[in-house]
C-alpha cells in the first residue's frame, strides 16, 4: 500500500484529496457535533486556569507557562484527539455497516481516516484562530528548528491518537457492548495525556509511568515542545517514542483487523 | 464461465444458552455450541450474462451463498471461483468487478445527497471522469431519478433510496452483481420499476446478475433460470419453464354442464377431483389436457370449460412443502 511509483503517487494523492474534500462537507452538515466538541475542549482547561491562578513556580513552571499550556491544550485537544472509536465499534461493527465497506476496493482504515481528518483540521483551524487572538498569553519557543520539529510531532500525535482510537473501535469485534471500554479509555486519556495538568506536575513515579505509555505522545509532548520546554535530546527522544508507538500500534491494528474480520464474517452479518 | 461453485459448505457455530440467569452463569463458564449447516454441499456454474433467481424460504441459505460468492464469508469447505478469483481473498481487482446490493442495508451517506455518495464511489473505484459521467447519466435516466439526486438521503422515500443504492452499486459497471432482496418493503409499482430496470441493465451491460427474493413475481419476470434452495441444499436448478413440466405433471380442467352427467362416463376421461350436480373438476396429465377438453366438448353437454393454467407460485410452494416434510 505504501509502495507506489511516482506518477501513480500524484494520481493517488489527488484521489485522496478529493475523498477528503467530499468528507469536508460532513462538518457543515453536522454543525452540532462539530461545535459541541469544540465547547467540550474549552471547558475543563478554562476551569484549570482558574484553579492555578496566582500560583508561582509549580515544579519550575511560572503561571504564564501554565496559562499558555492550558490555552494550547484547548486547541491541541480539538485538533489531535480523534473520536472515531464509537463509529467504528457501534455503527460499523455492531450494527453491521462494515459489510458495505468490506466489498469495496478501498482500505477501511483509510476510509475512516478521511472521514475523521476534516473534523480535526476544521476544529484545529478554529483553534488556531483563537490562539492568534490570545497570542500575547502564549509562550512559544523562539527557535525555528524546535518549532518545526514540534509541527512534525503534532502530525505524528494525530496519527498515533487516530490509530489508538481505531484499535479501541475494533475491540467491538469481541465485545457486545463497548460503552464500558470507552469510559475507561476516556479516564485513561484524561490522566495520561496531560488533560488534567502538565505531566511534569505529577509525582515522579507517575510521571515516569506516563512517559512510558503511548498517551503522553498523543497530546502532552507536542504542547511542551511548542512551548520550548524540551531540549534537543528530549525532543528527539519524544519523536522516537512517537514513531515507536505508531509502529507498534499499526502492528496491533493489523493483527486485530485480520482476526476480527474472520470473526465478523464467521457469524455472517 | 463466470461463477463456479463446487461442493460449497458453510457451517455456523451457534452458541446455546439455557433460559434465565442461571443459564447465563452456566454459559459463562462452559459454552455450548451447536453446528448449523447453512449451506450444505452446493454446486453450480453460472455463465456470463445470466440472470439467475435464488429462491427459498427464510433461512434456506440464499444469503449465505451470496455472501460466500461476494467474499463476505469464507466457506467451511468446497471451492468458490468468481471471475477467476477466490472471493474471500477480497483482492481489489476482484472487488472492482462485483457489486452487492442488500435490501436491508444501505451504503449511502445518510446526511448528504446521493450524488455525494456517488462521487465518493467514483474515487473508491477509480472511475475516470468521462466514464463516470456517461454511466451516471444512463443509470439516472433508466431509473428516472434526476430530480432526487441532490436531496438529502434521509429525506428520500424507501423506493427512491433503493434506486439510489442501485446506482451507487452499479457506477463502476460491475461484471457480476449480487442483489439480495432488492425489492423488499417496496410497493407494487416501485417493485415493477425496479424489475424493469434490472432486466434492462442485464441486457444493456451483459452483466451477470444473481438475485434473491421472497417475491415470486421478481423471479418469474426476470429470471430464465432459477436455483431453489432449502435447508442448505439445492432442490432444483434449471429453467423456470421446465419446473412446471417437472413438478406439475397434471393439469386441472373444470367444467360446468347444462345437466347432471354420469360419474362412470366421466371417469374414463380422467381422475375426478370433485363432482357435484353440474360442476366437475378433473385432473389429467398435462400432455393430454387438450385432448380431454375436446372430448368433453364433443360428448358432454358443456356450458363452460376452463383449463387451469398452472400457477408457478403454487408449484414452488408445493416443492418447498415436500422438502420440509422429507
Interface residues (C-beta under 8 A of the other chain):
Chain A: X15 X18 X19 X22 X25 X26 X29 X30 X96 X97 X99 X100 X102 X103 X104 X105 X106 X111 X262 X265 X266 X267 X268
Chain B: X12 X13 X38 X63 X64 X67 X70 X71 X72 X73 X74 X88 X90 X92 X93 X95 X96 X98 X100 X102 X105 X106 X107 X111 X112 X116 X119 X120 X123 X124 X125 X126
